[in-house]
């Protein structure tokens, strides 16, 4: 059994978050009903939430499985990606510190 690196679960979650935002953010930001809610005009809040959860599971569940399978099949690539993201975050932090120092020096 392959043991996944410590960064793989975080990369998996990042992939899922990005995919979820790409698929649903535009619909959720619009005013009106939830994109996964049923079209019934009832006032049953529990039923509406259950319907949303069920529809999300049915619609997005297979995507979760795809992301999970990809991460399990490509742990080396995922680990490299996690390391690269960490390096980018570190460089970004250094750049932000330097910009703040320059701004402080110029003011």
Helices and strands as residue ranges (DSSP letters): H 8-29, H 45-73, H 75-106
